[in-house]
Amino acid sequence: MLALPIIGENLLQVAVGAIDTLLVGRLGADAIAGVGIAFETVFLIIAILSAVTIGATVLVSQAIGSGNRERANQLARQAISWGVVLAIPLSILGYVLAPRAIALFGVEADVAANAVGYLRLTSACSVGILLSYLCGAGLRGAGDSRTPLKAAVLANAVNVGVAYVLIFGHFGLPALGVGGSAWGAASGRAVGALFMLVMLWSGRVRLSIRGRIGWAPNLDMGSDLFRLGLPAAFEQVVTQFGFISLVAIAA
């Protein structure tokens, strides 16, 4: 009962990229290659952000298991606060260093231009990506795997609509090409994250972030989050570098 919604959510998270690739494929080889290259770096950003999400899942589940719901709620607030602290500099670095990161793949100029544009927009919106994964991690730690699944369904619906309109320029809007794909993915994840934040604030799920107290980053709780999350994040980063190396060789 816990695993099936998580499997569905993971499939839908992958579907965001798969649908964007399918739509961008109609723009030509340079566009689809650019998005494919950018995806590898986006996955690296997600791997770094997992330093907070994994710690949140473990600590929230421990608090729920010990019957300390108030600590679980406090941990959820702290995870969001520390996640934003991590995501802001990562967004800036991702945006500034995007051309250098894509240059490492050694691809042709047109492919690189598409990849840099996609990566820059995605990096600028990495707070939305973080909140999407982080809220889902906290809810799963509290034993709620259905709400993140609903959020993933919503995110895919928004992604398809926004990407289709902005890639090809429908309804009088400009055709942004690969940029429209990035806007679709970012919008979908942001809406999914907003849905989970509303549910967490409403108190209608097993975890609650309602209240003004406890949002300022606490060093002790932050230390606990990163102590658990950093080794797992490092493992994922190393794995992702393996995929990036493979793509760079193929490119």
C-alpha positions as CSV (number, residue, x, y, z in Angstrom):
1,M,0.0,0.0,0.0
2,L,3.0,2.3,0.6
3,A,5.0,1.2,-2.3
4,L,2.5,1.3,-5.2
5,P,1.8,5.0,-5.0
6,I,5.5,5.7,-4.8
7,I,6.1,3.6,-7.9
8,G,3.4,5.6,-9.7
9,E,4.9,8.9,-8.5
10,N,8.4,7.9,-9.7
11,L,7.0,6.9,-13.1
12,L,5.2,10.2,-13.4
13,Q,8.4,12.1,-12.4
14,V,10.2,10.4,-15.2
15,A,7.2,11.1,-17.5
16,V,7.8,14.9,-17.1
17,G,11.1,14.5,-19.0
18,A,9.8,11.8,-21.4
19,I,6.9,14.0,-22.5
20,D,9.1,17.0,-23.0
21,T,11.5,14.9,-25.1
22,L,8.6,13.6,-27.2
23,L,7.3,17.1,-27.9
24,V,10.8,18.6,-28.5
25,G,11.6,15.8,-30.9
26,R,9.3,17.5,-33.4
27,L,11.7,20.5,-33.5
28,G,14.6,18.5,-34.9
29,A,17.8,16.7,-33.9
30,D,19.6,19.7,-32.4
31,A,16.7,20.4,-30.1
32,I,16.2,16.9,-28.8
33,A,20.0,16.5,-28.3
34,G,20.2,19.8,-26.4
35,V,17.4,18.7,-24.0
36,G,19.0,15.3,-23.5
37,I,22.3,16.9,-22.6
38,A,20.6,19.3,-20.2
39,F,18.7,16.5,-18.5
40,E,21.9,14.9,-17.3
41,T,22.9,18.1,-15.5
42,V,19.4,18.6,-14.1
43,F,19.6,15.1,-12.6
44,L,22.9,16.2,-11.0
45,I,21.1,19.2,-9.4
46,I,18.3,16.9,-8.1
47,A,21.0,14.5,-6.7
48,I,22.6,17.4,-4.7
49,L,19.2,18.5,-3.4
50,S,18.5,15.0,-2.1
51,A,20.9,15.8,0.8
52,V,17.8,17.4,2.4
53,T,15.0,15.2,1.0
54,I,16.5,11.9,2.2
55,G,17.2,13.3,5.7
56,A,13.7,14.7,5.9
57,T,12.2,11.3,5.1
58,V,14.2,9.5,7.7
59,L,13.8,12.0,10.5
60,V,10.1,12.5,9.9
61,S,9.4,8.8,9.9
62,Q,11.4,8.4,13.1
63,A,9.3,11.1,14.8
64,I,6.0,9.7,13.6
65,G,7.1,6.2,14.7
66,S,7.9,7.5,18.2
67,G,4.5,9.2,18.4
68,N,6.1,12.7,18.4
69,R,3.9,14.4,15.8
70,E,5.0,17.9,16.9
71,R,8.6,17.1,16.2
72,A,7.6,15.6,12.8
73,N,5.9,18.9,12.0
74,Q,8.8,20.9,13.2
75,L,11.2,18.8,11.1
76,A,9.0,19.4,8.0
77,R,9.3,23.2,8.5
78,Q,13.0,22.9,9.0
79,A,13.5,20.7,6.0
80,I,11.8,23.3,3.8
81,S,13.8,26.2,5.3
82,W,17.2,24.4,4.9
83,G,16.2,23.2,1.4
84,V,15.6,26.8,0.3
85,V,18.9,27.8,1.9
86,L,20.6,25.1,-0.3
87,A,18.6,25.7,-3.4
88,I,19.2,29.5,-3.7
89,P,23.0,29.4,-4.2
90,L,22.6,26.2,-6.3
91,S,20.2,28.1,-8.6
92,I,22.7,31.0,-9.0
93,L,25.6,28.6,-9.7
94,G,23.6,26.5,-12.1
95,Y,22.6,29.6,-14.1
96,V,26.0,31.2,-14.2
97,L,28.0,28.0,-14.9
98,A,25.5,26.5,-17.4
99,P,27.6,27.4,-20.5
100,R,30.8,25.9,-18.9
101,A,28.9,22.7,-17.7
102,I,27.5,22.1,-21.2
103,A,30.9,22.8,-22.8
104,L,32.3,19.8,-21.1
105,F,30.1,17.6,-23.3
106,G,31.8,18.9,-26.4
107,V,28.7,19.1,-28.5
108,E,28.0,21.2,-31.6
109,A,27.1,24.9,-31.1
110,D,23.4,24.6,-31.9
111,V,23.0,21.6,-29.5
112,A,24.9,23.5,-26.8
113,A,22.8,26.6,-27.2
114,N,19.6,24.6,-26.7
115,A,21.1,22.8,-23.7
116,V,22.3,26.0,-22.0
117,G,18.9,27.7,-22.4
118,Y,17.1,24.7,-20.9
119,L,19.6,24.3,-18.0
120,R,19.6,28.0,-17.2
121,L,15.8,28.2,-16.9
122,T,15.7,24.9,-14.9
123,S,18.4,26.1,-12.6
124,A,16.6,29.4,-12.0
125,C,13.5,27.4,-11.0
126,S,15.4,24.8,-8.8
127,V,13.6,26.0,-5.7
128,G,10.3,24.7,-7.2
129,I,12.1,21.4,-8.0
130,L,13.3,21.1,-4.5
131,L,10.0,21.8,-2.9
132,S,8.3,19.3,-5.2
133,Y,10.7,16.5,-4.0
134,L,11.0,17.8,-0.4
135,C,7.3,17.9,0.3
136,G,6.9,14.5,-1.2
137,A,9.8,13.2,1.0
138,G,8.2,14.5,4.2
139,L,4.8,13.1,3.4
140,R,6.2,9.7,2.6
141,G,8.1,9.8,5.9
142,A,4.8,10.4,7.6
143,G,3.3,7.3,5.8
144,D,1.4,9.3,3.2
145,S,2.4,8.2,-0.3
146,R,-0.9,9.1,-2.0
147,T,-0.7,12.9,-1.8
148,P,2.7,13.1,-3.6
149,L,1.1,10.8,-6.3
150,K,-1.8,13.2,-6.8
151,A,0.8,16.1,-7.0
152,A,2.7,14.2,-9.7
153,V,-0.5,13.7,-11.7
154,L,-1.2,17.4,-11.5
155,A,2.4,18.3,-12.4
156,N,2.3,16.1,-15.5
157,A,-1.0,17.7,-16.6
158,V,0.3,21.2,-16.2
159,N,3.6,20.2,-17.9
160,V,1.9,18.8,-21.0
161,G,-0.4,21.9,-21.4
162,V,2.3,24.5,-20.8
163,A,4.9,22.8,-22.9
164,Y,2.6,22.1,-25.8
165,V,1.5,25.8,-25.9
166,L,4.9,27.4,-25.4
167,I,7.0,25.0,-27.5
168,F,4.9,25.5,-30.7
169,G,3.4,28.9,-29.9
170,H,-0.3,28.2,-29.7
171,F,-3.1,30.6,-28.7
172,G,-1.2,33.6,-29.8
173,L,1.7,33.0,-27.5
174,P,5.3,33.0,-28.8
175,A,6.9,29.7,-29.9
176,L,9.8,29.3,-27.5
177,G,11.0,25.9,-28.7
178,V,13.3,24.2,-26.2
179,G,12.6,27.1,-23.7
180,G,8.9,26.2,-23.8
181,S,9.8,22.6,-22.7
182,A,11.8,24.0,-19.8
183,W,8.9,26.3,-18.8
184,G,6.5,23.4,-19.0
185,A,8.6,21.2,-16.7
186,A,9.2,24.0,-14.2
187,S,5.6,25.0,-14.1
188,G,4.4,21.5,-13.6
189,R,6.8,20.9,-10.7
190,A,5.9,24.3,-9.2
191,V,2.2,23.5,-9.3
192,G,2.7,20.1,-7.8
193,A,4.8,21.6,-5.0
194,L,2.2,24.3,-4.4
195,F,-0.5,21.6,-4.1
196,M,1.5,19.7,-1.5
197,L,2.3,22.9,0.4
198,V,-1.4,23.7,0.6
199,M,-2.2,20.2,1.8
200,L,0.6,20.4,4.4
201,W,-0.6,23.8,5.6
202,S,-4.3,22.8,5.7
203,G,-3.7,20.0,8.2
204,R,-5.7,17.5,6.1
205,V,-2.7,15.2,5.7
206,R,-0.5,13.3,8.3
207,L,2.0,16.2,8.5
208,S,1.4,19.9,9.1
209,I,3.6,23.0,8.6
210,R,0.9,25.4,9.8
211,G,2.2,28.1,12.1
212,R,4.7,31.0,12.1
213,I,7.1,29.5,14.7
214,G,9.9,27.2,13.8
215,W,10.8,28.4,10.3
216,A,14.1,30.0,11.0
217,P,16.9,27.5,10.2
218,N,17.9,25.6,13.3
219,L,21.5,24.5,13.4
220,D,20.9,21.3,15.4
221,M,18.0,20.1,13.2
222,G,20.0,21.2,10.1
223,S,22.9,19.1,11.3
224,D,20.7,16.1,11.7
225,L,19.2,16.5,8.2
226,F,22.5,16.8,6.5
227,R,24.2,14.1,8.6
228,L,21.7,11.6,7.2
229,G,21.3,13.1,3.8
230,L,24.8,14.0,2.7
231,P,26.2,10.5,2.4
232,A,23.2,9.4,0.3
233,A,23.4,12.5,-1.8
234,F,27.1,11.9,-2.4
235,E,26.3,8.4,-3.6
236,Q,23.7,9.7,-6.0
237,V,26.0,12.5,-7.2
238,V,28.8,10.0,-7.9
239,T,26.4,7.7,-9.8
240,Q,25.1,10.7,-11.8
241,F,28.7,11.7,-12.8
242,G,29.0,8.2,-14.2
243,F,26.0,8.8,-16.5
244,I,27.3,12.3,-17.4
245,S,30.7,10.8,-18.3
246,L,29.0,8.2,-20.5
247,V,26.9,10.9,-22.3
248,A,30.0,13.1,-22.8
249,I,31.9,10.1,-24.4
250,A,28.9,9.4,-26.7
251,A,28.5,13.1,-27.6
